[in-house]
Amino acid sequence: MTYSPHAEFSTLYKIYTSDPDSIGKHLTARMAEVTDDHPLLVVTGSDAVLFPGSGKPPVVESFRKSTRGFIELAGVSHLGTAVAWLVRLRELGDPVWRTDAARLIAQINRTRGINSEVFWRDEVAVPALAGYESAIANLVDYSCAVTGKFLITGLADESLMNFKNLREQYLDPVDSAAVPVPINDMMIATFALAFLDIAYRMTRWMRANVSDWRHLMVMLSGRSGRPTAGLTWETNNMCHLLWRASEERLLPERVFIAPHAPSFVLADMHNEEQLRNLRAEFREIWNNTRASIDLSRSMFEGYPSFKAKVRPPLRSPDDRFTAITRLRLVMEDPRQLLANSVASYIIDQLSDCGNRPEKVFIPGFTNVTYPARKAPE
């Protein structure tokens, strides 16, 4: 016989939080009314929306995939891992690696054909990277050329498509005339360049639009990066970015990471009804979560309390070993966002430099000379 709780016990259970007319719902609704003039920031995996409060219209800032330069830099960043994936496919006996390698070589050549200083300056035109266009074009050309050559050699002699050779001749060669800048360094550099733009723009946008940091309600909503990643303050770089953008005035306890909360697309920002619904829903979720925090403090005063952790800054910009170790860490740890390999360092350096990207030391890029670009072979 299927068990079912007694109706009276079910009602007792539901009257607290799960019923639409519950005590918890009433408290949440009242808190939403009381905090209606408080600003609410909702951040998804690629966009941020600030609801200023008191019914004022929202303001939006995009980052990552929908912004200039991100896909271009990420496409080059991924060359190192793309080749490693091909090596693994070959080890597992899947002949598709040869077709995939040929496709990658062909696309590398097409990309080299449009890559230039003018392209980065006039088409990509990322303000945070101004002045770096020629060096970035050299980095891209070099990375494509070295990758293409490694794959062509591997297709001719597939015994070379192994991880020992990958490390020694491509990812991390030592004193190599053919590969003077290891691809490991390039991956760090491109991650750092991409996040430099994200951190610069988000910091500038937040400081221009938020004045009441002490009352700011923050929700990181939905998926960000890998489905297992970014679920804590320590593993979600946006928490550290917002904290430093606020000049450490944002209270960590007011930042909630809600992977199961609704997400949105920018089209929602142009639909007034959808916008009202999202604003109400996010405020309800935030206040419902906050309610238990405030209740706990009043109920258990005198007992040790929870303290939100703030990630300590990184202060080793020229430590190549540490930079590559962090890249390994974020790939191995499913809790990490991949950008965490460089994010906290870039955020801290930008903050220390007054949000001036030209002052930031970029690992794998600053003081590194990539060979001058040349026509594809």
C-alpha positions as CSV (number, residue, x, y, z in Angstrom):
1,M,0.0,0.0,0.0
2,T,1.4,3.4,-1.0
3,Y,2.1,5.6,2.0
4,S,0.5,9.0,2.2
5,P,1.0,11.4,5.2
6,H,-2.1,12.2,7.2
7,A,-3.9,15.3,5.9
8,E,-3.6,17.1,9.2
9,F,0.2,16.6,9.3
10,S,0.4,17.6,5.6
11,T,-1.4,20.9,6.4
12,L,0.9,21.5,9.3
13,Y,3.9,21.0,7.0
14,K,2.5,23.2,4.2
15,I,1.4,26.1,6.4
16,Y,5.0,27.1,7.1
17,T,6.5,27.4,3.6
18,S,5.2,25.2,0.8
19,D,1.6,26.5,0.6
20,P,1.0,29.5,-1.6
21,D,-0.7,31.1,1.4
22,S,2.0,30.0,3.9
23,I,3.8,31.9,6.6
24,G,7.0,31.9,4.6
25,K,5.3,33.3,1.5
26,H,3.8,36.1,3.6
27,L,7.1,37.0,5.1
28,T,8.8,36.9,1.7
29,A,6.1,39.2,0.2
30,R,6.5,41.6,3.1
31,M,10.3,41.7,2.7
32,A,9.9,42.4,-1.0
33,E,7.8,45.4,-0.2
34,V,10.2,46.7,2.4
35,T,13.2,46.3,0.1
36,D,11.5,47.6,-3.1
37,D,13.8,50.6,-3.3
38,H,16.9,48.5,-2.9
39,P,18.9,47.8,-6.1
40,L,18.9,44.2,-7.4
41,L,21.6,42.9,-9.7
42,V,21.0,39.7,-11.6
43,V,24.0,38.1,-13.3
44,T,23.6,35.1,-15.7
45,G,26.4,33.3,-17.5
46,S,26.8,36.1,-20.1
47,D,24.7,39.1,-19.1
48,A,24.1,41.4,-16.1
49,V,20.9,43.3,-15.4
50,L,20.6,45.9,-12.7
51,F,17.1,46.7,-11.4
52,P,17.7,50.0,-9.6
53,G,14.6,49.8,-7.4
54,S,11.5,51.8,-6.9
55,G,10.3,50.8,-10.4
56,K,13.1,52.5,-12.2
57,P,14.0,50.9,-15.6
58,P,16.8,48.3,-15.6
59,V,20.2,48.7,-17.2
60,V,22.0,45.9,-18.9
61,E,25.7,44.9,-19.6
62,S,26.8,41.9,-21.5
63,F,30.0,40.0,-21.2
64,R,31.6,36.8,-22.5
65,K,30.1,35.3,-25.7
66,S,28.0,38.3,-26.7
67,T,30.8,40.8,-26.5
68,R,33.5,41.9,-28.9
69,G,36.7,39.9,-28.8
70,F,35.6,37.1,-26.5
71,I,35.0,34.5,-29.2
72,E,38.1,35.6,-31.1
73,L,40.4,35.2,-28.1
74,A,38.6,32.1,-26.8
75,G,38.9,30.4,-30.2
76,V,42.7,30.8,-30.1
77,S,42.8,29.8,-26.4
78,H,41.1,26.5,-27.2
79,L,43.8,25.5,-29.8
80,G,45.9,23.8,-27.1
81,T,43.0,21.8,-25.7
82,A,41.6,21.0,-29.2
83,V,44.9,19.4,-30.1
84,A,44.9,17.5,-26.8
85,W,41.4,16.2,-27.6
86,L,42.6,15.0,-31.0
87,V,45.4,13.1,-29.3
88,R,43.0,11.5,-26.9
89,L,40.6,10.5,-29.8
90,R,43.6,8.9,-31.6
91,E,44.6,7.0,-28.4
92,L,41.0,5.7,-28.1
93,G,41.2,4.4,-31.6
94,D,38.6,6.7,-33.2
95,P,39.7,7.5,-36.8
96,V,37.6,10.6,-36.8
97,W,40.6,12.4,-35.3
98,R,42.1,12.6,-38.7
99,T,39.0,14.3,-40.2
100,D,38.8,16.6,-37.3
101,A,42.5,17.5,-37.5
102,A,42.1,18.3,-41.2
103,R,39.1,20.5,-40.5
104,L,41.0,22.4,-37.8
105,I,44.0,22.9,-40.1
106,A,41.7,24.3,-42.8
107,Q,40.0,26.7,-40.3
108,I,43.4,27.8,-38.9
109,N,44.5,28.8,-42.4
110,R,41.3,30.8,-43.0
111,T,41.6,32.5,-39.6
112,R,45.2,33.5,-40.4
113,G,44.0,35.0,-43.6
114,I,41.9,37.6,-41.9
115,N,44.0,38.1,-38.7
116,S,45.9,41.4,-38.7
117,E,46.5,44.5,-36.6
118,V,43.9,46.3,-38.5
119,F,41.3,43.6,-37.8
120,W,41.9,43.8,-34.1
121,R,42.0,47.6,-34.0
122,D,39.1,48.4,-36.3
123,E,36.7,45.4,-36.3
124,V,37.2,43.8,-32.9
125,A,38.0,47.2,-31.3
126,V,38.1,46.3,-27.7
127,P,38.9,49.4,-25.6
128,A,40.6,47.4,-22.8
129,L,43.0,46.0,-25.4
130,A,43.8,49.3,-27.2
131,G,47.5,49.4,-28.0
132,Y,47.9,45.6,-28.0
133,E,46.5,45.0,-31.4
134,S,49.8,44.3,-33.2
135,A,51.0,42.0,-30.4
136,I,47.7,40.1,-30.3
137,A,47.8,39.6,-34.1
138,N,51.3,38.2,-33.8
139,L,50.1,35.9,-31.0
140,V,47.2,34.6,-33.0
141,D,49.3,34.0,-36.2
142,Y,52.0,32.3,-34.2
143,S,49.6,30.0,-32.3
144,C,47.8,29.1,-35.5
145,A,51.0,28.4,-37.4
146,V,52.5,26.2,-34.6
147,T,49.2,24.3,-34.2
148,G,48.9,23.7,-37.9
149,K,52.4,22.5,-38.2
150,F,52.0,20.1,-35.3
151,L,48.9,18.6,-36.7
152,I,50.3,18.3,-40.2
153,T,53.3,16.4,-38.8
154,G,51.0,14.2,-36.7
155,L,48.8,13.3,-39.7
156,A,51.9,12.3,-41.6
157,D,53.2,10.2,-38.7
158,E,50.5,9.5,-36.2
159,S,52.9,7.9,-33.8
160,L,53.8,11.5,-32.9
161,M,50.2,12.1,-31.7
162,N,50.9,11.2,-28.1
163,F,50.9,13.2,-24.9
164,K,54.6,13.1,-24.3
165,N,55.3,14.6,-27.7
166,L,52.4,17.0,-27.2
167,R,53.9,18.4,-24.1
168,E,57.6,18.4,-25.3
169,Q,57.0,19.8,-28.8
170,Y,53.9,21.9,-28.5
171,L,52.5,22.7,-25.0
172,D,55.7,23.1,-23.0
173,P,58.9,22.9,-25.1
174,V,62.1,24.1,-23.6
175,D,64.6,26.2,-25.6
176,S,62.8,25.3,-28.8
177,A,63.6,27.3,-32.0
178,A,60.5,25.9,-33.7
179,V,58.2,26.8,-30.7
180,P,59.9,29.7,-28.9
181,V,56.8,30.5,-26.9
182,P,55.1,27.4,-25.4
183,I,51.4,27.1,-26.2
184,N,50.8,26.8,-22.4
185,D,51.9,30.4,-22.2
186,M,49.6,31.4,-25.0
187,M,46.6,29.8,-23.3
188,I,47.3,31.8,-20.1
189,A,47.8,35.0,-22.2
190,T,44.5,34.7,-24.1
191,F,42.5,33.8,-21.1
192,A,44.0,36.8,-19.3
193,L,43.3,39.2,-22.3
194,A,39.7,38.0,-22.5
195,F,39.1,38.4,-18.8
196,L,40.9,41.8,-18.7
197,D,38.1,43.1,-21.0
198,I,35.4,41.5,-19.0
199,A,36.7,42.8,-15.6
200,Y,37.4,46.3,-17.0
201,R,33.9,46.7,-18.5
202,M,32.0,45.2,-15.6
203,T,33.9,47.3,-13.1
204,R,33.3,50.5,-15.1
205,W,29.6,49.6,-15.5
206,M,29.0,48.7,-11.9
207,R,30.7,51.9,-10.6
208,A,28.7,54.0,-13.0
209,N,25.3,52.5,-12.1
210,V,25.5,51.4,-8.4
211,S,25.7,53.9,-5.6
212,D,24.1,52.0,-2.8
213,W,26.5,49.1,-2.4
214,R,25.5,48.3,1.2
215,H,21.9,47.5,0.2
216,L,22.7,45.9,-3.2
217,M,20.9,42.6,-3.6
218,V,22.9,40.2,-5.9
219,M,21.8,37.0,-7.5
220,L,24.0,34.9,-9.8
221,S,21.3,33.1,-11.7
222,G,21.3,29.9,-13.7
223,R,24.2,28.1,-15.2
224,S,27.6,29.8,-15.6
225,G,30.2,27.8,-17.5
226,R,30.3,24.1,-16.8
227,P,27.2,22.7,-15.2
228,T,29.1,21.7,-12.1
229,A,31.1,25.0,-11.8
230,G,30.8,28.3,-10.1
231,L,28.5,27.2,-7.3
232,T,30.4,28.9,-4.4
233,W,32.1,32.3,-3.8
234,E,35.5,30.7,-4.1
235,T,34.7,29.1,-7.5
236,N,32.7,31.9,-9.1
237,N,34.9,34.7,-10.2
238,M,31.9,37.1,-10.6
239,C,31.7,37.2,-6.8
240,H,35.2,38.5,-6.5
241,L,34.8,40.9,-9.4
242,L,31.7,42.5,-7.9
243,W,33.3,42.7,-4.5
244,R,36.4,44.5,-5.8
245,A,34.3,46.7,-8.2
246,S,32.5,47.9,-5.0
247,E,35.8,48.7,-3.4
248,E,35.0,46.0,-1.0
249,R,31.7,47.7,0.2
250,L,29.5,44.9,-1.2
251,L,28.6,42.6,1.7
252,P,29.4,38.9,0.7
253,E,26.3,37.8,2.6
254,R,24.1,39.7,0.1
255,V,25.4,37.7,-2.9
256,F,23.5,34.5,-3.6
257,I,24.4,31.9,-6.2
258,A,21.3,30.3,-7.5
259,P,22.0,27.7,-10.2
260,H,18.3,26.6,-10.3
261,A,16.9,30.1,-10.5
262,P,15.5,31.2,-13.9
263,S,17.8,32.7,-16.5
264,F,16.9,35.1,-19.2
265,V,17.9,36.4,-22.6
266,L,18.4,40.0,-23.7
267,A,15.1,39.9,-25.7
268,D,13.3,39.7,-22.3
269,M,14.6,43.2,-21.6
270,H,12.4,44.6,-24.4
271,N,9.2,42.9,-23.2
272,E,7.8,45.0,-20.4
273,E,5.5,42.3,-19.1
274,Q,8.3,39.7,-19.0
275,L,10.6,42.2,-17.4
276,R,8.1,42.9,-14.6
277,N,7.7,39.2,-14.0
278,L,11.4,38.6,-13.9
279,R,11.9,41.5,-11.5
280,A,9.2,40.2,-9.2
281,E,10.5,36.6,-9.4
282,F,14.1,37.5,-8.7
283,R,13.2,39.7,-5.8
284,E,11.0,36.9,-4.3
285,I,13.8,34.4,-4.6
286,W,16.4,36.8,-3.1
287,N,14.2,37.8,-0.2
288,N,13.1,34.2,0.5
289,T,16.7,33.2,0.8
290,R,17.6,36.2,2.9
291,A,14.7,35.5,5.3
292,S,16.3,32.4,6.8
293,I,19.6,34.3,7.3
294,D,18.0,37.0,9.3
295,L,15.8,34.6,11.2
296,S,18.8,32.5,12.2
297,R,20.7,35.5,13.6
298,S,17.7,36.3,15.8
299,M,16.9,32.8,16.8
300,F,20.5,31.7,17.7
301,E,22.1,34.9,18.9
302,G,25.2,34.1,21.0
303,Y,26.2,31.0,19.0
304,P,29.0,31.0,16.4
305,S,27.8,32.5,13.1
306,F,28.5,31.7,9.4
307,K,31.1,34.0,7.7
308,A,31.2,34.3,4.0
309,K,34.7,33.8,2.6
310,V,36.4,36.3,0.4
311,R,39.1,35.0,-1.9
312,P,42.6,36.3,-1.0
313,P,44.3,38.2,-3.8
314,L,47.0,36.7,-6.1
315,R,50.3,38.6,-6.2
316,S,52.5,36.7,-8.6
317,P,52.1,38.0,-12.1
318,D,55.4,36.7,-13.5
319,D,55.2,33.3,-11.8
320,R,54.8,31.1,-14.9
321,F,54.8,27.8,-12.9
322,T,51.9,29.1,-10.8
323,A,49.9,30.4,-13.7
324,I,50.1,27.0,-15.6
325,T,49.4,25.1,-12.4
326,R,46.2,27.2,-11.9
327,L,45.2,26.3,-15.5
328,R,45.6,22.6,-14.6
329,L,43.7,23.1,-11.4
330,V,40.6,24.6,-13.0
331,M,40.5,21.9,-15.7
332,E,40.7,19.1,-13.1
333,D,38.4,20.6,-10.6
334,P,34.8,20.4,-11.9
335,R,33.7,23.1,-9.4
336,Q,35.9,25.7,-11.1
337,L,35.0,28.1,-13.9
338,L,37.7,27.8,-16.6
339,A,38.4,31.6,-16.4
340,N,39.4,31.1,-12.7
341,S,42.9,30.3,-13.9
342,V,43.5,34.1,-14.3
343,A,40.3,35.9,-13.1
344,S,41.2,36.7,-9.5
345,Y,44.7,37.9,-10.5
346,I,43.3,40.2,-13.3
347,I,40.5,41.5,-11.1
348,D,42.9,42.4,-8.3
349,Q,45.5,44.0,-10.6
350,L,42.8,46.1,-12.3
351,S,41.5,47.2,-8.9
352,D,45.0,48.1,-7.7
353,C,45.6,50.0,-11.0
354,G,42.4,52.1,-10.8
355,N,40.7,50.0,-13.5
356,R,43.3,51.0,-16.0
357,P,43.9,47.9,-18.2
358,E,47.0,49.3,-19.8
359,K,48.7,49.1,-16.4
360,V,48.0,45.4,-15.8
361,F,50.8,42.8,-16.2
362,I,49.4,40.1,-18.4
363,P,50.9,36.6,-17.8
364,G,52.2,35.0,-21.0
365,F,51.9,38.3,-22.9
366,T,53.6,41.2,-21.2
367,N,57.3,41.1,-21.9
368,V,56.8,38.1,-24.2
369,T,57.6,38.5,-27.9
370,Y,55.6,36.3,-30.2
371,P,57.2,36.0,-33.7
372,A,56.0,38.5,-36.2
373,R,53.1,37.2,-38.3
374,K,53.6,36.1,-41.9
375,A,51.6,34.8,-44.8
376,P,50.2,31.2,-44.3
377,E,52.3,28.5,-46.0
